[in-house]
Each structure stands twice: as C-alpha cells, then as structure tokens.
Amino acid sequence: MDRGMNKIVIVKRRTRLEDLKRRYNTIEQARFYVEHLGADFTEYEEEHNNYIAALDTVKREAADKARVLEIDRDYVPNMIFGKEDIVIAVGQDGLVANVMKYLDGQPLIGVNPDVKRWDGDLLFFEAGDMERVLPHVIDRNYDVKKITMGKAETKDGQVLYAVNDFFVGIKNHTSARYHICYNNHVENQSSSGVIISTGLGMTGWHKSVMAEFKGMAKAFNLPEVKDKKYEWDNGELVFQVREPYPSKYTQADLVYGKVNPKDTLTFTSLMSENGIVFSDGIQDDAIEFDAGMEVKISVADRIGRLVKE
C-alpha cells in the first residue's frame, strides 16, 4: 500500500452552521437570529456535529494509509490532481458531481456523512467504511461505476465538463438569443436557455423540463409522453430547449435531441452581454457566452469513475 508521491485528497464542504457563522460573525448571533424567527437551532448544530465527526473519521483512516490533502469544495476548480491520486468527497450528491468533473480518471469515493438526513445516490459509503475500502483502492482492487460526462469547448480553447448537465443561455434566465446547429440543422432561437443532460443528470433539470412536457400533453389530451430510462454510462447526452419563442426572426422546431459521439451540437451567441455556459449548477466556474462566441457540446472523452463495492 505504498502511495509514493501520490496522495489521498479529501474534499469537504461548509455546513449550514458554518455558513451562518460567516454571515453573523459568531455562533451566538446566528443562534439569536434563527431562534428569533422561531426555528430550531439545534438542527443546524446536530447536522454540523455529525458532519465534523464523519470528516474526522475519514481523515484519520486516510492518514494511516497515505499522505492526505484536505481542501474545501471552493478550491477544487484550481486543484491539480495527481494521476494516481485517490479522491474522497464527504458531503451530498452535489459535492460528488462537482468534484468528479475536475477529475481525469482518478477514483472518486463518495462518503455519506449523515445517512439519517441524506439518501445519497452517489454516496456509496459511510465514514466508517474507509478502514475497509481504502486499502482495496490503494491496491487497485476495486470496482467502479462509470459515468458519462459532457464536454463544452470553445474555439479559443476554453473547456468545461459536466457530470449532470450544462446550461446554455443568459445569467438571469430571461430570453437568450443564439444560433443552434444540430447535425447541420440550424435555427435562430430565443428561449430561456438550453439544458444538455448526461445519463446521470436525467433525474435533475431534465426531469423538471419533461414534467412540463408531460403536463402539457395531458392538458391537450395527447398520448402520454414517455421518457426513456438512461443509464449513467450510456455514452450520450440529451438537449432540451426551454420555452422557445417563435417569431418572424426566431424558430422553435429544434427543441429536443440526443447527442452521441458522432453528432454535432454547437451554439453561437447573439447576446451582447451576460451570456453564460455553466455545468452542474455552478456559475462561478463558467464560460462567458457573449456575441460571436461559439460553444461545441459533445460527449466527453473522459469518464467519471465512482468507487463502489
């Protein structure tokens, strides 16, 4: 189990209690504010204590087996991961997804720090499992759940990956103007943005948009709209245009489609400012999508590798 120069990277997140402390300067002031509104402050304290206890357990088990680096999720976009690093995300599903898109083949372990509060579709382990799991991962004797990722790339070399989905549109989610080109079919569109989802992301933003489609079909007595079940490693993406507006200058026929490795999907911005392409709900790490910017969306050449039993 010699890790050499490689390491175990533990990614943590701030708890709600820590966020309250940052906002109100002290725990006492945060308690006063929350209880003044009639809420139970012990809920925040219990959640925080459970998280810290789980994090301490993970750190202790990792420190016994390798060099350890602990970082906050805010610093992950700037982190340079070693090729043989093992990464552990202690938090909820969103943290696992946010970390995975910055990895390039490194094994990722999702740890659920509070099983009574969070279900965790991507959290296959609890903190106490690390004593048993880490030796197997270090010895490369483990299984992974492979996850298809999306890739956004601009002509000037900017690249952004997605584990769940991309959003292409405008920052305030009002009317975005752009050209869409899907397998040589081109439209000039005005919409509230385009969602491009991976197989994993089908239970997120995609599901919300499909709920509207299904509701409209039912209201007009049309046949039931059935959405295909997608596996996490299915090797394709699906795009949906939200609220497309047809006019003399804009079209609304190209609103849904699948993107396989052989397909092409590009967007060219017609907006003077505030255009954006972001992934997995994180706008802080995004591509500016202003006038003339072209973004190509494709199935990524890298895959997520989530450690499982």
C-alpha positions in Angstrom: 0.0 0.0 0.0 2.9 2.3 -0.7 1.4 5.6 -2.1 4.8 7.1 -3.1 4.4 10.7 -4.1 0.7 10.3 -4.6 -1.9 11.2 -2.1 -5.5 11.0 -0.9 -7.4 14.2 -1.4 -10.4 14.8 0.9 -12.9 17.3 -0.3 -15.2 18.9 2.2 -18.0 21.4 2.2 -19.1 24.1 4.7 -22.0 23.1 6.8 -25.1 25.3 7.2 -23.9 26.2 10.7 -20.5 27.4 9.3 -22.4 29.5 6.6 -24.5 31.1 9.4 -21.4 31.9 11.4 -19.8 33.5 8.4 -22.9 35.6 7.9 -23.5 36.6 11.5 -19.8 36.6 12.8 -20.5 34.3 15.8 -22.5 31.2 16.6 -24.3 33.1 19.4 -25.5 35.8 16.9 -26.6 33.1 14.4 -28.5 31.3 17.2 -30.3 34.5 18.2 -31.3 35.2 14.6 -32.6 31.7 13.9 -34.4 31.3 17.2 -35.9 34.8 16.9 -37.6 33.5 13.7 -39.0 30.6 15.7 -36.7 27.9 14.1 -34.9 25.2 16.0 -31.1 26.0 16.0 -30.2 22.5 17.3 -31.0 21.1 13.9 -28.0 23.1 12.5 -25.8 22.1 15.4 -26.6 18.4 15.1 -26.0 18.4 11.4 -22.7 20.2 11.8 -21.5 17.8 14.6 -22.4 14.8 12.5 -20.5 16.1 9.6 -17.4 17.0 11.5 -17.4 13.6 13.2 -17.7 11.8 9.8 -15.0 14.1 8.3 -12.6 13.3 11.2 -13.1 9.6 10.8 -12.3 9.8 7.1 -9.2 11.9 7.8 -8.0 9.5 10.5 -8.4 6.4 8.3 -6.7 8.1 5.3 -3.8 9.5 7.3 -3.0 5.9 8.4 -2.5 4.9 4.8 -1.2 7.8 2.8 -0.3 11.4 2.5 -3.5 13.4 2.9 -4.6 16.8 1.5 -7.8 18.3 2.7 -9.5 21.0 0.6 -12.7 22.9 0.5 -15.0 22.4 -2.5 -14.5 26.1 -3.4 -10.8 25.4 -4.3 -11.5 22.3 -6.4 -11.6 24.1 -9.8 -8.0 25.3 -9.3 -6.7 22.0 -7.8 -4.2 20.0 -9.8 -4.9 16.3 -9.1 -2.1 13.8 -9.5 -2.6 11.0 -11.9 -2.6 8.4 -9.2 -4.5 10.4 -6.5 -7.4 8.9 -4.7 -10.2 11.5 -4.1 -12.8 11.3 -1.3 -15.8 13.6 -1.3 -17.5 13.9 2.1 -20.9 15.5 1.6 -24.1 15.2 -0.5 -24.5 14.1 -4.1 -23.9 17.6 -5.5 -20.4 17.7 -4.0 -19.6 14.3 -5.6 -20.7 15.6 -9.0 -18.9 18.9 -8.6 -15.6 17.1 -7.8 -15.9 14.5 -10.5 -16.0 16.9 -13.4 -12.5 18.1 -12.5 -11.0 14.6 -12.4 -9.4 12.7 -15.3 -9.7 9.0 -14.4 -8.8 9.3 -10.7 -11.1 7.1 -8.5 -13.6 9.1 -6.5 -15.2 7.8 -3.3 -18.5 9.4 -2.2 -19.0 9.3 1.6 -22.4 10.0 3.2 -21.7 11.8 6.5 -25.2 11.7 7.8 -27.3 8.8 6.5 -30.3 9.8 8.6 -30.6 13.1 6.7 -29.3 12.3 3.2 -30.2 9.5 0.8 -27.2 9.9 -1.5 -27.5 8.2 -4.9 -23.7 8.8 -5.4 -22.7 8.2 -1.8 -21.9 4.5 -1.7 -20.1 4.6 1.6 -20.2 5.8 5.2 -17.2 7.2 7.0 -16.6 4.0 8.9 -16.2 2.1 5.7 -12.9 3.8 4.9 -10.9 1.4 7.0 -12.0 -1.4 4.8 -12.3 0.3 1.4 -9.2 2.4 1.2 -6.7 -0.5 1.2 -8.5 -2.0 -1.7 -8.5 1.3 -3.7 -4.8 1.8 -2.9 -4.0 -1.7 -4.1 -6.2 -1.1 -7.2 -8.5 -3.9 -6.3 -11.9 -2.3 -6.5 -14.9 -1.8 -8.8 -16.2 1.5 -10.3 -19.4 2.8 -11.6 -18.6 4.5 -14.9 -20.3 7.8 -15.6 -20.6 9.5 -19.0 -19.7 13.2 -18.9 -20.4 16.1 -21.2 -17.8 18.5 -22.6 -18.2 22.1 -23.7 -15.4 23.6 -25.8 -14.9 27.0 -27.4 -12.8 27.9 -30.4 -10.4 29.9 -28.1 -9.6 26.7 -26.1 -11.9 27.0 -23.1 -13.1 23.6 -21.8 -15.8 22.8 -19.2 -17.0 19.4 -18.2 -20.4 18.3 -16.8 -21.4 15.3 -14.7 -25.2 16.2 -14.6 -25.9 18.9 -17.1 -25.0 22.1 -19.0 -27.0 25.3 -19.1 -26.5 27.5 -22.2 -28.3 30.8 -22.0 -28.2 34.1 -20.1 -27.3 34.6 -16.5 -30.7 35.9 -15.3 -32.6 33.1 -17.2 -34.5 35.6 -19.3 -34.6 35.5 -23.1 -31.3 34.3 -24.5 -30.5 34.8 -28.2 -28.3 32.3 -30.1 -27.9 30.1 -33.2 -28.2 26.4 -32.6 -26.7 23.9 -35.0 -27.6 20.2 -34.6 -26.2 17.9 -37.2 -26.3 20.7 -39.8 -29.8 21.7 -38.9 -29.6 25.4 -37.9 -32.1 27.7 -36.2 -32.0 31.2 -34.8 -33.7 30.9 -31.4 -34.9 33.0 -28.5 -35.5 31.0 -25.3 -34.9 30.8 -21.6 -31.9 28.6 -22.2 -30.9 25.1 -23.3 -30.3 22.1 -20.9 -28.0 19.4 -22.1 -28.1 16.4 -19.7 -26.0 13.3 -19.2 -27.5 9.9 -18.2 -26.8 10.7 -14.6 -28.5 14.1 -14.9 -31.7 12.7 -16.2 -33.2 12.8 -12.7 -32.3 16.5 -12.3 -33.0 19.5 -14.5 -34.1 17.2 -17.4 -36.8 15.6 -15.2 -38.2 19.1 -14.4 -38.4 20.1 -18.1 -40.0 16.7 -19.0 -42.6 17.2 -16.3 -43.8 20.3 -18.2 -43.9 18.4 -21.5 -46.0 15.6 -19.9 -48.3 18.1 -18.2 -49.0 19.9 -21.4 -49.6 16.7 -23.3 -52.2 15.6 -20.7 -53.9 19.0 -20.8 -54.4 18.7 -24.5 -55.5 15.1 -24.3 -52.5 13.9 -26.3 -50.8 10.5 -25.8 -48.7 10.1 -22.7 -45.1 11.4 -23.1 -42.8 8.6 -22.1 -39.2 9.4 -21.3 -36.6 6.8 -21.9 -34.6 5.5 -18.9 -30.9 6.4 -19.3 -28.0 4.6 -17.7 -25.2 6.6 -16.1 -22.7 5.2 -18.6 -24.9 5.3 -21.7 -22.4 7.4 -23.7 -24.8 10.1 -24.9 -26.4 13.4 -24.0 -29.9 14.9 -24.4 -30.6 18.5 -25.0 -33.9 20.4 -24.4 -34.7 24.0 -25.2 -36.7 25.8 -22.5 -39.6 28.0 -23.5 -38.6 28.6 -27.2 -40.3 31.6 -28.7 -41.3 31.5 -32.4 -41.4 34.9 -34.3 -40.5 36.3 -37.7 -36.8 36.1 -36.8 -36.7 33.1 -34.5 -37.7 29.4 -34.8 -38.8 26.8 -32.4 -38.7 23.4 -34.2 -35.3 22.2 -32.9 -36.1 21.8 -29.2 -35.1 18.2 -28.3 -32.4 15.8 -29.4 -29.8 13.2 -28.5 -26.1 13.8 -28.8 -24.0 10.7 -29.5 -20.2 10.8 -30.2 -21.0 11.1 -33.9 -23.4 14.0 -33.5 -22.5 17.7 -33.6 -24.2 20.3 -31.4 -23.0 23.9 -31.4 -24.3 27.2 -30.1 -23.3 30.7 -31.3 -24.2 33.6 -29.0 -26.2 36.6 -30.3 -26.1 38.4 -26.9 -24.1 41.5 -26.3 -23.6 40.6 -22.6 -24.5 38.2 -19.7 -24.5 35.1 -21.9 -23.2 32.0 -20.0 -22.4 28.3 -20.2 -22.2 26.6 -16.8 -22.4 23.0 -15.6 -23.9 21.2 -12.7 -25.4 24.3 -11.2 -22.1 26.1 -10.6 -22.0 29.6 -12.1 -18.7 30.6 -10.5 -16.8 28.4 -12.9 -18.3 29.1 -16.3 -17.7 30.1 -19.9 -18.8 33.6 -21.0 -21.2 33.3 -23.9 -21.4 36.7 -25.4 -21.6 38.0 -29.0 -19.9 35.7 -31.5 -18.8 33.1 -29.0 -19.2 29.6 -30.3 -19.5 26.6 -28.0 -19.4 23.0 -29.0 -21.2 20.4 -26.8 -20.2 16.8 -27.1 -19.8 13.5 -25.1 -16.6 13.9 -23.1 -13.5 11.9 -23.9 -13.1 11.2 -20.2 -15.4 9.3 -17.9 -16.2 9.6 -14.2 -15.0 6.7 -12.0 -17.1 6.3 -8.8 -15.8 3.6 -6.5 -18.4 1.1 -5.5 -18.5 -2.2 -3.5 
